[in-house]
Amino acid sequence: MRRVTAHYGIIDSMVKNKEILLLGVLLVIALMLGFSFWAYYRIQDDTVEVETTQEENTEEAESNAENYSLKMKVTFTNQVYPGDEYQTNPRLKRYVGKVQNTGDKTVNQVGIKVIYLDEDGQGIWEQEIIVNEALKPNYIKEFQFGGLPVPSEWAGKVTYKLTSLQFENSSKIQIHGRMDTGLDRPLPNVLFPIF
């Protein structure tokens, strides 16, 4: 009988050891889960703070770019782009446009959306032009517009909208509002704004 009782005592102590081991493992798992949740939510809080700061910086940069866009002077001329002088149809010629930085910062890229108008002054086609060259203060860069892709309904009138600016040592900034018009300079059957 003692033997059986001793045997049950050994089994009982083994069961207790297994229970303690199991409780220890469960405790370690619970601690690991708790730490994981804490770390996850701590990282999420940091991410939210960083995103908020970046949004504020982006809004400030966009506001500065929109204000600076007033210092970018865009001119459309009736000067024919070199190589198109002998084209007889004025609608198919490519013409020279110019952008000038009248501000005090260097601009590395300017996005210009040229909107081609019909006789009623309604937009019929758009062309996105990227002037991808550094414009220091007072510098001027020429670009071409018009040509074969423009629809035949084009009345020789254009307007434009600045769409983006990229300052020196910064990323490209989209502009949401500046649009200029002025459409009165005649060319044989073609009109352009002159500012």
Secondary structure, DSSP 8 states (H G I E B T S, - for coil): -HHHHHHHHHHHHHHHHHHHHHHHHHHHHHHHHHHHHHHHHHHHHHHHHHHHHHHHHHHHHHHHHHHHHTTEEEEEEEEE-TT-TT-S-GGGSEEEEEEEE-SSS-EEEEEEEEEEE-TTS-EEEEEEEEE-S-B-TT-EEEEEEESTTS-TT--SEEEEEEEEEEETTS--EE----EE----EEETTEEE---
